[in-house]
Each structure stands twice: as structure tokens, then as C-alpha cells.
Amino acid sequence: MHLLYQKADHLSGEVIGAAIEVHRNKGPGLIESIYERCLLRELELRSIPATM
């Protein structure tokens, strides 16, 4: 597999993992902006740069 694809695959796995963690901790039913803020924080904790 090409190195770029490997990096993208790893990063997408990290982002999906962060989203799952946020949903697991916060649960269903919140408004989208709450999930966005929580996901940004979770990505920050994982040293993944992101902005809204």
C-alpha cells in the first residue's frame, strides 16, 4: 500500500475512534453543536489538528 494511503487510513481510523468515544461518553440526543465541540476537544487530546 502506498505510504500516503497508509497515513490517510491511520488518520481516518483515529478520527472515527474519536467520534465513537464522544458518542459513547455523551450518548444520543444532543444537538450537533455539542458533539462538534466535544469532537474537537477529543481530537485535540489525540494531537490531531482540527477546526470548525
DSSP file (Angstrom, degrees, kcal/mol; ACC not computed):
  #  RESIDUE AA STRUCTURE BP1 BP2  ACC     N-H-->O    O-->H-N    N-H-->O    O-->H-N    TCO  KAPPA ALPHA  PHI   PSI    X-CA   Y-CA   Z-CA
    1    1 A M              0   0    0      0, 0.0     5,-0.0     0, 0.0     2,-0.0   0.000 360.0 360.0 360.0 139.3    0.0    0.0    0.0
    2    2 A H     >  -     0   0    0      1,-0.1     4,-2.0     4,-0.0     3,-0.3  -0.331 360.0-121.4 -61.9 142.3    1.2    3.5   -0.9
    3    3 A L  H  > S+     0   0    0      1,-0.2     4,-2.4     2,-0.2     5,-0.2   0.865 112.0  54.9 -56.4 -40.7    2.5    5.4    2.2
    4    4 A L  H  > S+     0   0    0      1,-0.2     4,-2.4     2,-0.2    -1,-0.2   0.904 108.3  48.6 -61.6 -41.2    0.0    8.3    1.6
    5    5 A Y  H  > S+     0   0    0     -3,-0.3     4,-2.6     2,-0.2    -1,-0.2   0.874 109.6  52.9 -66.0 -37.1   -2.8    5.8    1.7
    6    6 A Q  H  X S+     0   0    0     -4,-2.0     4,-2.4     2,-0.2    -2,-0.2   0.922 110.7  46.6 -63.7 -43.7   -1.4    4.2    4.9
    7    7 A K  H  X S+     0   0    0     -4,-2.4     4,-2.7     2,-0.2    -2,-0.2   0.916 113.7  48.0 -64.4 -43.4   -1.3    7.6    6.6
    8    8 A A  H  X S+     0   0    0     -4,-2.4     4,-2.6     2,-0.2     5,-0.2   0.895 111.5  50.8 -64.2 -39.9   -4.8    8.5    5.4
    9    9 A D  H  X S+     0   0    0     -4,-2.6     4,-1.9     2,-0.2    -2,-0.2   0.915 112.3  46.6 -63.6 -43.7   -6.1    5.1    6.6
   10   10 A H  H  X S+     0   0    0     -4,-2.4     4,-2.1     2,-0.2    -2,-0.2   0.932 113.6  48.1 -64.0 -46.3   -4.5    5.6   10.0
   11   11 A L  H  X S+     0   0    0     -4,-2.7     4,-2.5     1,-0.2     5,-0.2   0.915 110.4  50.5 -63.1 -43.7   -5.8    9.2   10.4
   12   12 A S  H  X S+     0   0    0     -4,-2.6     4,-2.5     1,-0.2    -1,-0.2   0.882 109.5  52.3 -64.1 -35.9   -9.4    8.2    9.4
   13   13 A G  H  X S+     0   0    0     -4,-1.9     4,-2.3    -5,-0.2    -1,-0.2   0.898 109.9  48.8 -63.7 -40.3   -9.3    5.4   12.0
   14   14 A E  H  X S+     0   0    0     -4,-2.1     4,-2.2     2,-0.2    -2,-0.2   0.911 112.4  47.6 -64.7 -43.3   -8.2    7.9   14.6
   15   15 A V  H  X S+     0   0    0     -4,-2.5     4,-2.3     2,-0.2    -2,-0.2   0.922 113.0  47.8 -66.2 -44.3  -10.9   10.4   13.7
   16   16 A I  H  X S+     0   0    0     -4,-2.5     4,-2.5     1,-0.2    -1,-0.2   0.910 111.2  52.1 -62.8 -41.3  -13.6    7.7   13.7
   17   17 A G  H  X S+     0   0    0     -4,-2.3     4,-2.2    -5,-0.2    -1,-0.2   0.894 109.0  49.9 -60.8 -40.2  -12.3    6.4   17.0
   18   18 A A  H  X S+     0   0    0     -4,-2.2     4,-2.3     2,-0.2    -2,-0.2   0.908 110.5  49.7 -64.7 -42.1  -12.6    9.9   18.5
   19   19 A A  H  X S+     0   0    0     -4,-2.3     4,-2.4     2,-0.2    -2,-0.2   0.902 110.9  49.5 -64.3 -40.9  -16.2   10.3   17.2
   20   20 A I  H  X S+     0   0    0     -4,-2.5     4,-2.6     2,-0.2    -1,-0.2   0.909 109.8  51.8 -64.1 -41.4  -17.1    6.9   18.7
   21   21 A E  H  X S+     0   0    0     -4,-2.2     4,-2.3     2,-0.2    -2,-0.2   0.916 109.9  48.8 -61.9 -43.9  -15.6    7.9   22.0
   22   22 A V  H  X S+     0   0    0     -4,-2.3     4,-2.9     1,-0.2     5,-0.4   0.938 113.5  46.3 -61.1 -47.1  -17.5   11.2   22.1
   23   23 A H  H  X S+     0   0    0     -4,-2.4     4,-2.3     1,-0.2    -2,-0.2   0.883 111.8  51.8 -65.3 -37.5  -20.8    9.4   21.3
   24   24 A R  H  < S+     0   0    0     -4,-2.6    -1,-0.2    -5,-0.2    -2,-0.2   0.907 116.5  40.0 -63.8 -41.8  -20.1    6.7   23.9
   25   25 A N  H  < S+     0   0    0     -4,-2.3    -2,-0.2    -5,-0.2    -1,-0.2   0.879 126.5  32.0 -76.8 -38.5  -19.4    9.3   26.6
   26   26 A K  H  < S-     0   0    0     -4,-2.9    -3,-0.2    -5,-0.2    -2,-0.2   0.758  96.4-151.3 -93.0 -27.2  -22.2   11.8   25.7
   27   27 A G     <  -     0   0    0     -4,-2.3     3,-0.5    -5,-0.4    -1,-0.1  -0.108  32.1 -48.0  79.6 176.6  -24.8    9.4   24.4
   28   28 A P  S    S+     0   0    0      0, 0.0     0, 0.0     0, 0.0     0, 0.0  -0.356 103.9  51.2 -81.2 162.3  -27.5   10.1   21.8
   29   29 A G        +     0   0    0      1,-0.3     2,-0.1    -2,-0.1     3,-0.1   0.384  69.0 124.3 100.5  -2.9  -29.9   13.0   21.6
   30   30 A L        -     0   0    0     -3,-0.5    -1,-0.3     1,-0.1     2,-0.1  -0.485  67.9 -95.9 -85.7 161.6  -27.7   16.1   21.9
   31   31 A I    >>  -     0   0    0     -2,-0.1     4,-1.3     1,-0.1     3,-1.2  -0.424  36.6-110.4 -74.2 155.2  -27.7   18.9   19.4
   32   32 A E  H 3> S+     0   0    0      1,-0.3     4,-2.5     2,-0.2     5,-0.2   0.823 113.4  61.6 -57.3 -37.4  -25.0   18.7   16.7
   33   33 A S  H 3> S+     0   0    0      1,-0.2     4,-2.1     2,-0.2    -1,-0.3   0.827 101.7  53.4 -63.8 -30.4  -23.0   21.7   18.0
   34   34 A I  H <> S+     0   0    0     -3,-1.2     4,-2.4     2,-0.2    -1,-0.2   0.937 109.9  47.0 -67.4 -46.3  -22.4   19.9   21.3
   35   35 A Y  H  X S+     0   0    0     -4,-1.3     4,-2.8     1,-0.2    -2,-0.2   0.889 110.2  54.7 -61.4 -38.8  -21.0   16.9   19.5
   36   36 A E  H  X S+     0   0    0     -4,-2.5     4,-2.5     2,-0.2    -1,-0.2   0.943 110.2  44.8 -60.6 -48.3  -18.8   19.2   17.3
   37   37 A R  H  X S+     0   0    0     -4,-2.1     4,-2.0     1,-0.2    -1,-0.2   0.910 115.2  47.9 -63.5 -42.1  -17.2   20.9   20.4
   38   38 A C  H  X S+     0   0    0     -4,-2.4     4,-2.5     2,-0.2    -1,-0.2   0.896 111.7  50.1 -65.8 -39.9  -16.7   17.6   22.1
   39   39 A L  H  X S+     0   0    0     -4,-2.8     4,-2.7     2,-0.2     5,-0.2   0.907 108.4  52.5 -66.1 -41.1  -15.2   16.0   19.0
   40   40 A L  H  X S+     0   0    0     -4,-2.5     4,-2.2    -5,-0.2    -1,-0.2   0.914 111.5  47.3 -59.6 -41.6  -12.8   19.0   18.5
   41   41 A R  H  X S+     0   0    0     -4,-2.0     4,-2.4     2,-0.2    -2,-0.2   0.920 111.4  50.1 -65.9 -43.7  -11.7   18.5   22.1
   42   42 A E  H  X S+     0   0    0     -4,-2.5     4,-1.2     1,-0.2    -2,-0.2   0.899 111.2  49.1 -62.6 -40.6  -11.2   14.8   21.7
   43   43 A L  H  <>S+     0   0    0     -4,-2.7     5,-2.9     2,-0.2     3,-0.2   0.899 109.4  52.7 -64.7 -39.8   -9.2   15.3   18.5
   44   44 A E  H ><5S+     0   0    0     -4,-2.2     3,-1.8     1,-0.2    -2,-0.2   0.917 106.4  52.7 -60.6 -43.5   -7.1   17.9   20.4
   45   45 A L  H 3<5S+     0   0    0     -4,-2.4    -1,-0.2     1,-0.3    -2,-0.2   0.788 110.0  49.2 -62.7 -27.0   -6.4   15.3   23.1
   46   46 A R  T 3<5S-     0   0    0     -4,-1.2    -1,-0.3    -3,-0.2    -2,-0.2   0.297 117.9-114.7 -93.8   8.3   -5.2   12.9   20.4
   47   47 A S  T < 5 +     0   0    0     -3,-1.8    -3,-0.2     1,-0.2    -2,-0.1   0.852  69.8 140.7  60.2  38.1   -3.0   15.6   18.9
   48   48 A I      < -     0   0    0     -5,-2.9    -1,-0.2    -8,-0.1    -2,-0.2  -0.947  51.0-131.2-110.1 112.3   -5.0   15.7   15.7
   49   49 A P        +     0   0    0      0, 0.0     2,-0.3     0, 0.0    -5,-0.0  -0.393  40.5 154.7 -66.6 135.6   -5.3   19.3   14.4
   50   50 A A        -     0   0    0     -2,-0.1     2,-0.3   -10,-0.1    -2,-0.0  -0.985  21.5-166.9-157.4 151.1   -8.9   20.3   13.5
   51   51 A T              0   0    0     -2,-0.3     0, 0.0     1,-0.0     0, 0.0  -0.943 360.0 360.0-136.4 160.2  -11.0   23.5   13.3
   52   52 A M              0   0    0     -2,-0.3    -1,-0.0   -15,-0.0   -15,-0.0   0.407 360.0 360.0 -93.9 360.0  -14.7   24.2   12.9
